[in-house]
Amino acid sequence: MAEAENNSEARWYVAHTYSGYENKVKADIEKTIENRKLGDQILEVTVPLQDVVELKNGVKKQVSKKLFPGYVLINMIMNDVTWYVVRNTRGVTGFVGPGSKPVPLTESEMKNLGIRVPEMEIDVEVGDTVRVVSGAWEGTVGTITDINTGKQAVTIEVDIFGRATSVEISFMDVTKID
C-alpha cells in the first residue's frame, strides 16, 4: 500500500485508467465517496474536457473531447484508505508516479490545466529558518532569502557541497522552525 502522507492537505493526483473508462471511473469513485462517507478526504474527481469544433459532412459542430484520454484527476488527501479506494476502482490501472508512489501535480502543472490554485499566505519573513516537508528537498533546513507571493514560493539558502545555494520551494512544502 501507499505510504500515508504526513500532511493532511489535499493535493491533485492523476489516476491512469483504461481508455474510454474515464467517466465510469469518475462515477464509481464518486459513488464510493458517498457510500463510505469520504467526502472530506476525496474532494473532487474530474475528467478534463476541451471544446473543439469538428467538421462532419460539411457541418461544423462543437463537441467536448477528453483533454487527457486514459486519465482522471483527483483532488484528495493521500492516505492508505483513499489510495486503496482509487487504486481498486474498476478501470483504474494505477496512479501516475514511480512504482506505486503517487506524485501530486505541482502548482505550475495545475495552473497549466486551468485548476485554480488557492492563494496561500505564509507566516514567515526573510531571515526565518524553515524545514522542507515534501518534495525533492524534503528534510532540508534553510534560511529564507526571498518570498514571492505571486509564485507562492520562498527562496531558501541551503548548503550544498560547502557552498551556499539558493533553492525555490513552494509555500506548501515548507514549515517554519521556531
C-alpha positions, 0 to 999 in steps of 0.5 A: 500500500501507499505510504500515508502522507504526513500532511493532511492537505489535499493535493491533485493526483492523476489516476491512469485508467483504461481508455474510454473508462474515464467517466465510469471511473469518475462515477464509481469513485464518486459513488464510493465517496458517498457510500463510505462517507469520504467526502472530506478526504476525496474532494473532487474527481474530474475528467478534463474536457476541451471544446473543439469544433469538428467538421462532419459532412460539411457541418461544423459542430462543437463537441467536448473531447477528453483533454487527457484520454486514459486519465482522471484527476483527483483532488484528495488527501493521500492516505492508505484508505483513499489510495486503496479506494482509487487504486481498486476502482474498476478501470483504474490501472494505477496512479501516475508516479514511480512504482506505486508512489503517487506524485501530486501535480505541482502548482505550475502543472495545475495552473497549466490545466486551468485548476485554480490554485488557492492563494496561500499566505505564509507566516514567515519573513526573510531571515526565518529558518524553515524545514522542507516537508515534501518534495525533492528537498524534503528534510532540508533546513534553510534560511529564507532569502526571498518570498514571492507571493505571486509564485507562492514560493520562498527562496531558501539558502541551503548548503550544498557541497560547502557552498551556499545555494539558493533553492525555490520551494513552494509555500506548501512544502515548507514549515517554519522552525521556531 
